[in-house]
Amino acid sequence: MSDVDDNRPVEPVESAEPSPAPANTYEEPAARSPETRPVTASSAPRSGTGKLILGLLLGGVVMAIVVLVIAAVVVSARDDSGRVAIGRGKVGILPIEGEIVESRATLRELEAFAENDSIKAIVVRINSPGGAVAPSQEIHRELKRVREETGKPIIASLDTVAASGGYYIAVGCQEIIANEGSITGSIGVIAQWFNVEKLVEWARVSPQTFTSGELKDAGSPFRPMNDQEKAYYQRIVTQLHGQFVQAVIDGRKGKMDAEKVRSIADGRVFTGQEANDLKLVDEIGGLEDAVRRAAALASIDGDPAVIYPKKEKPGLLELLAESKTSTPAIVERFFAGKVSPFLYRW
């Protein structure tokens, strides 16, 4: 019989493998992809609506800017008749109105037309009885220069009157078109002085004059003009007249011979119809005819756009003093020492 008590309880034998850990009752939530992430009322819909509104606002701003730009282009492209001039050849109208006492404004406008490549031809619209000699010559000379340097056709259109200095300017153009009743011609020079000797005597005034030479006070209004002074001034008038005649001969070359010009250069004025018969002008017609003729010479297809110079707005001082658009009478400027007494004027 064994010494071991078989009735003792048997102790369990420990296994070599560890026992499994007790089950964890908390499970880590599985990661969700963006596609499966739930949408809450406080996130995506509100963000998407904001972007949509912002996009609409930006689109509206861009559209408004585009519309404004197009409108500005259309407005700036309209000619002086109000029609859109995009793609159309342009004819510049250069107006010369009233007595010619200076040339600066006209020369600026002419130069602007000359430098503008979109303007293919120029019409000089003249409504003037003439005026001072030098400004008439300056405008005439610049018209010829612009024609030669730019190749742009320049047509003169005679309005109610284009006499003396007005006609002097016209012969600087390539062609001249006049209405039947336009008054033109007056190829001549005039110089006038006023003698107030009797008035001074009546007022009991005794002017005293000191000169450095016997002709320095020639034409004094306080005494009669002597024969030497008359011959002196007549020489100047004759010389200026010769310059006028030569300008007409050059301007009407191939249309009038020199002797014909000299025979009518005695200061006479003519109607447009008479001037046409004498070949002082090329054609009878109005402004529209001149525009069409200029367009044809410039090879402009269709109805050309018509452009006038932009008028400068006078400043306050100019409004209080003398307006740029108003021209004092020649006699006023003469007494003020602003103009020569020798005039290409009807």
C-alpha positions as CSV (number, residue, x, y, z in Angstrom):
1,M,0.0,0.0,0.0
2,S,1.4,3.3,-1.1
3,D,2.3,6.0,1.4
4,V,0.5,8.5,-0.9
5,D,-2.9,9.3,0.3
6,D,-5.0,8.8,-2.8
7,N,-7.9,10.6,-1.2
8,R,-6.1,14.1,-1.3
9,P,-7.5,16.5,-3.7
10,V,-5.6,16.9,-6.9
11,E,-4.2,20.4,-7.6
12,P,-4.6,21.6,-11.1
13,V,-1.5,21.7,-13.2
14,E,-0.7,25.1,-14.7
15,S,-0.6,25.2,-18.5
16,A,2.4,26.5,-20.3
17,E,0.2,28.8,-22.5
18,P,-1.1,32.0,-20.8
19,S,-4.7,32.3,-20.2
20,P,-6.6,34.6,-22.5
21,A,-7.1,38.2,-21.1
22,P,-10.5,39.0,-20.1
23,A,-12.5,40.5,-22.8
24,N,-12.5,44.4,-23.1
25,T,-16.0,45.7,-23.0
26,Y,-15.0,49.1,-24.8
27,E,-14.6,48.9,-28.6
28,E,-12.7,51.7,-30.5
29,P,-15.0,53.2,-33.1
30,A,-13.9,52.4,-36.6
31,A,-12.4,55.4,-38.6
32,R,-14.9,56.7,-41.1
33,S,-13.9,57.9,-44.6
34,P,-15.0,61.4,-45.7
35,E,-17.6,59.8,-47.9
36,T,-19.3,58.1,-45.0
37,R,-18.9,60.9,-42.5
38,P,-22.3,62.0,-41.4
39,V,-23.4,65.6,-42.2
40,T,-24.6,67.7,-39.4
41,A,-26.9,70.7,-39.7
42,S,-24.3,73.1,-38.4
43,S,-21.4,72.4,-40.9
44,A,-21.6,71.5,-44.6
45,P,-24.8,73.0,-45.8
46,R,-24.1,76.4,-44.2
47,S,-20.5,76.5,-45.7
48,G,-21.7,75.5,-49.2
49,T,-24.4,78.3,-49.2
50,G,-21.8,80.9,-48.2
51,K,-19.5,79.9,-51.0
52,L,-22.4,80.0,-53.5
53,I,-23.4,83.5,-52.4
54,L,-19.8,84.7,-52.5
55,G,-19.4,83.3,-56.0
56,L,-22.6,85.0,-57.2
57,L,-21.5,88.3,-55.7
58,L,-18.0,88.1,-57.4
59,G,-19.6,87.0,-60.7
60,G,-22.0,90.0,-60.5
61,V,-19.1,92.4,-59.9
62,V,-17.1,91.0,-62.8
63,M,-20.2,91.2,-65.0
64,A,-20.8,94.9,-64.0
65,I,-17.2,95.8,-64.8
66,V,-17.4,94.1,-68.2
67,V,-20.7,96.0,-69.0
68,L,-19.2,99.3,-67.9
69,V,-16.1,98.8,-70.0
70,I,-18.1,97.9,-73.1
71,A,-20.4,100.9,-72.5
72,A,-17.4,103.2,-72.2
73,V,-15.9,101.9,-75.4
74,V,-19.2,102.3,-77.3
75,V,-19.7,105.9,-76.0
76,S,-16.1,106.9,-76.8
77,A,-16.4,105.4,-80.2
78,R,-19.4,107.4,-81.2
79,D,-18.9,110.2,-83.7
80,D,-20.4,113.7,-83.4
81,S,-23.6,112.5,-85.1
82,G,-24.1,110.0,-82.3
83,R,-23.4,106.9,-84.4
84,V,-21.0,104.3,-83.3
85,A,-17.7,104.8,-85.3
86,I,-16.0,101.5,-84.5
87,G,-14.6,100.1,-87.8
88,R,-15.6,103.2,-89.8
89,G,-13.1,105.6,-91.3
90,K,-13.2,109.0,-89.7
91,V,-13.2,112.5,-91.2
92,G,-12.1,115.4,-88.9
93,I,-14.0,118.7,-89.2
94,L,-11.8,121.7,-88.5
95,P,-14.1,124.8,-88.0
96,I,-12.7,128.3,-88.6
97,E,-15.3,130.9,-87.4
98,G,-15.4,134.7,-87.2
99,E,-12.6,137.1,-87.7
100,I,-9.1,135.6,-87.8
101,V,-7.1,137.3,-85.1
102,E,-4.9,134.4,-84.0
103,S,-4.0,130.9,-85.1
104,R,-2.9,129.0,-82.0
105,A,-6.2,127.2,-81.3
106,T,-6.7,126.2,-84.9
107,L,-3.1,124.9,-85.2
108,R,-3.5,122.8,-82.1
109,E,-6.7,121.2,-83.4
110,L,-5.1,120.7,-86.8
111,E,-2.1,119.0,-85.3
112,A,-4.3,116.7,-83.2
113,F,-6.1,115.6,-86.4
114,A,-2.8,115.1,-88.1
115,E,-1.4,112.8,-85.3
116,N,-4.7,110.8,-85.0
117,D,-4.2,107.7,-87.2
118,S,-7.9,106.9,-87.1
119,I,-8.7,110.2,-88.9
120,K,-8.1,109.6,-92.5
121,A,-9.1,113.0,-94.0
122,I,-9.9,116.6,-92.8
123,V,-12.5,119.1,-93.9
124,V,-11.8,122.7,-93.0
125,R,-15.2,124.4,-92.5
126,I,-14.7,128.2,-93.1
127,N,-17.1,130.9,-92.1
128,S,-14.9,134.0,-91.8
129,P,-14.5,137.4,-93.5
130,G,-10.8,137.1,-93.0
131,G,-8.7,139.0,-90.6
132,A,-5.0,139.5,-89.6
133,V,-2.4,138.6,-92.2
134,A,0.0,136.5,-90.2
135,P,-2.5,134.1,-88.6
136,S,-4.1,133.5,-92.0
137,Q,-0.7,132.7,-93.5
138,E,0.2,130.4,-90.6
139,I,-2.9,128.3,-90.9
140,H,-2.5,128.2,-94.7
141,R,1.1,127.0,-94.3
142,E,0.2,124.3,-91.8
143,L,-2.5,122.9,-94.0
144,K,0.0,122.4,-96.8
145,R,2.5,120.9,-94.4
146,V,0.0,118.4,-93.0
147,R,-1.1,117.4,-96.5
148,E,2.5,116.8,-97.5
149,E,3.7,115.0,-94.4
150,T,0.7,112.8,-93.6
151,G,-0.8,112.3,-97.1
152,K,-4.3,113.0,-95.6
153,P,-6.7,114.7,-98.0
154,I,-7.8,118.2,-96.8
155,I,-10.9,119.7,-98.3
156,A,-12.2,123.3,-97.7
157,S,-15.9,123.7,-97.2
158,L,-17.1,127.4,-97.6
159,D,-20.0,128.4,-95.4
160,T,-21.8,131.8,-95.5
161,V,-18.6,133.7,-96.1
162,A,-15.0,132.7,-96.7
163,A,-13.5,135.9,-98.0
164,S,-10.0,137.4,-98.0
165,G,-8.1,135.7,-95.2
166,G,-10.8,133.0,-95.2
167,Y,-10.1,132.3,-98.9
168,Y,-6.3,132.5,-98.2
169,I,-6.8,129.6,-95.8
170,A,-9.0,127.7,-98.3
171,V,-6.3,127.7,-101.1
172,G,-4.0,125.7,-98.7
173,C,-6.4,122.8,-99.1
174,Q,-6.5,120.2,-101.8
175,E,-9.9,121.1,-103.1
176,I,-12.5,123.8,-102.3
177,I,-16.3,123.2,-102.2
178,A,-18.7,126.2,-101.8
179,N,-22.4,126.7,-101.7
180,E,-23.9,128.7,-104.5
181,G,-24.5,131.6,-102.2
182,S,-21.3,131.6,-100.3
183,I,-19.4,134.9,-100.4
184,T,-15.7,134.3,-101.2
185,G,-12.8,135.9,-103.1
186,S,-11.8,139.4,-101.9
187,I,-8.1,138.7,-102.8
188,G,-6.7,141.9,-101.4
189,V,-5.2,143.8,-98.5
190,I,-6.7,146.7,-96.5
191,A,-5.1,149.0,-93.9
192,Q,-7.0,151.8,-92.2
193,W,-6.1,154.5,-89.7
194,F,-8.3,156.8,-87.7
195,N,-7.6,160.6,-87.7
196,V,-9.0,162.2,-84.5
197,E,-7.3,165.6,-85.0
198,K,-10.5,167.5,-85.0
199,L,-11.8,165.7,-82.0
200,V,-8.6,166.5,-80.1
201,E,-8.9,170.1,-81.0
202,W,-12.6,170.2,-79.9
203,A,-11.5,168.7,-76.6
204,R,-8.7,171.3,-76.3
205,V,-6.1,168.5,-76.0
206,S,-2.6,169.0,-77.4
207,P,-0.7,165.7,-77.8
208,Q,3.1,165.8,-77.8
209,T,5.1,163.1,-79.6
210,F,8.9,162.4,-79.7
211,T,10.3,160.0,-82.2
212,S,13.7,158.6,-83.1
213,G,12.9,158.9,-86.9
214,E,10.6,160.7,-89.2
215,L,8.5,157.5,-89.9
216,K,8.3,156.3,-86.4
217,D,4.9,157.9,-85.8
218,A,3.7,157.4,-89.4
219,G,-0.1,157.1,-89.3
220,S,-0.5,159.1,-86.1
221,P,-4.2,159.7,-85.4
222,F,-3.4,163.3,-84.2
223,R,-2.3,164.7,-87.6
224,P,-2.9,164.2,-91.3
225,M,-0.7,161.6,-93.1
226,N,1.9,163.1,-95.5
227,D,2.8,161.8,-98.9
228,Q,6.0,160.0,-97.7
229,E,3.9,158.1,-95.1
230,K,1.3,157.2,-97.7
231,A,3.9,155.8,-100.0
232,Y,5.5,153.9,-97.1
233,Y,2.3,152.2,-96.1
234,Q,1.3,151.6,-99.7
235,R,4.5,149.7,-100.3
236,I,3.7,147.3,-97.4
237,V,0.1,146.8,-98.7
238,T,1.4,146.0,-102.2
239,Q,3.9,143.5,-100.8
240,L,1.3,141.7,-98.7
241,H,-1.1,141.7,-101.7
242,G,1.6,140.0,-103.8
243,Q,2.0,137.3,-101.1
244,F,-1.7,136.7,-101.3
245,V,-1.8,136.5,-105.0
246,Q,1.1,134.1,-105.1
247,A,-0.6,131.9,-102.5
248,V,-3.7,131.7,-104.8
249,I,-1.6,131.0,-107.9
250,D,0.2,128.1,-106.1
251,G,-3.0,126.8,-104.5
252,R,-5.0,126.8,-107.8
253,K,-2.1,125.5,-109.9
254,G,-3.4,123.5,-112.8
255,K,-6.9,125.0,-112.4
256,M,-6.3,128.7,-112.9
257,D,-3.4,130.4,-114.7
258,A,-1.4,133.2,-113.0
259,E,-2.8,136.0,-115.2
260,K,-6.4,135.0,-114.5
261,V,-5.7,135.1,-110.8
262,R,-4.1,138.6,-111.1
263,S,-7.0,139.9,-113.1
264,I,-9.5,139.2,-110.4
265,A,-7.3,139.9,-107.4
266,D,-8.6,143.4,-106.9
267,G,-10.5,142.9,-103.7
268,R,-13.8,141.9,-105.3
269,V,-16.0,139.3,-103.7
270,F,-17.9,136.6,-105.6
271,T,-20.8,134.3,-105.0
272,G,-20.0,130.6,-104.8
273,Q,-21.5,130.1,-108.2
274,E,-19.3,132.9,-109.7
275,A,-16.3,131.5,-108.0
276,N,-17.0,128.1,-109.4
277,D,-17.2,129.6,-112.9
278,L,-13.9,131.4,-112.4
279,K,-12.3,128.2,-111.0
280,L,-11.7,129.8,-107.6
281,V,-13.5,126.8,-106.2
282,D,-13.8,123.2,-107.5
283,E,-17.3,122.3,-106.8
284,I,-20.7,123.5,-105.6
285,G,-21.9,121.7,-102.5
286,G,-22.3,121.8,-98.7
287,L,-20.5,120.3,-95.8
288,E,-21.8,116.8,-96.4
289,D,-20.6,116.9,-100.0
290,A,-17.2,118.0,-98.7
291,V,-17.1,115.1,-96.2
292,R,-18.0,112.6,-98.9
293,R,-15.4,114.0,-101.2
294,A,-12.7,113.8,-98.5
295,A,-13.8,110.3,-97.6
296,A,-13.5,109.3,-101.3
297,L,-10.0,110.8,-101.6
298,A,-9.0,108.9,-98.4
299,S,-10.5,105.6,-99.8
300,I,-12.9,105.3,-96.9
301,D,-15.6,102.7,-97.6
302,G,-19.1,103.5,-96.7
303,D,-20.4,106.4,-94.6
304,P,-17.5,108.0,-92.7
305,A,-17.6,109.0,-89.1
306,V,-17.5,112.7,-88.5
307,I,-15.3,114.1,-85.7
308,Y,-15.1,117.7,-84.4
309,P,-12.3,119.0,-82.1
310,K,-13.0,118.8,-78.4
311,K,-13.9,122.1,-76.9
312,E,-11.8,123.2,-73.9
313,K,-13.8,124.4,-70.9
314,P,-12.9,127.9,-69.9
315,G,-11.6,128.5,-66.4
316,L,-13.0,130.9,-63.9
317,L,-10.5,133.7,-64.8
318,E,-11.3,133.3,-68.5
319,L,-15.0,133.5,-67.8
320,L,-14.5,136.6,-65.8
321,A,-12.2,138.2,-68.3
322,E,-12.4,137.2,-72.0
323,S,-14.0,134.0,-73.2
324,K,-11.9,131.8,-75.5
325,T,-14.9,131.3,-77.8
326,S,-15.5,135.1,-78.3
327,T,-13.4,137.2,-80.7
328,P,-13.1,140.9,-80.1
329,A,-13.6,143.1,-83.1
330,I,-10.5,143.8,-85.1
331,V,-10.7,147.5,-84.4
332,E,-10.7,146.9,-80.6
333,R,-7.6,144.7,-80.9
334,F,-5.9,147.3,-83.1
335,F,-6.3,150.1,-80.5
336,A,-5.1,147.6,-77.9
337,G,-2.0,147.0,-80.0
338,K,-2.8,143.3,-80.4
339,V,-3.2,143.2,-84.2
340,S,-1.6,144.8,-87.2
341,P,-3.6,147.4,-89.2
342,F,-2.8,145.4,-92.4
343,L,-5.6,142.9,-92.9
344,Y,-6.7,140.2,-95.3
345,R,-10.2,141.2,-94.6
346,W,-13.4,141.8,-96.6
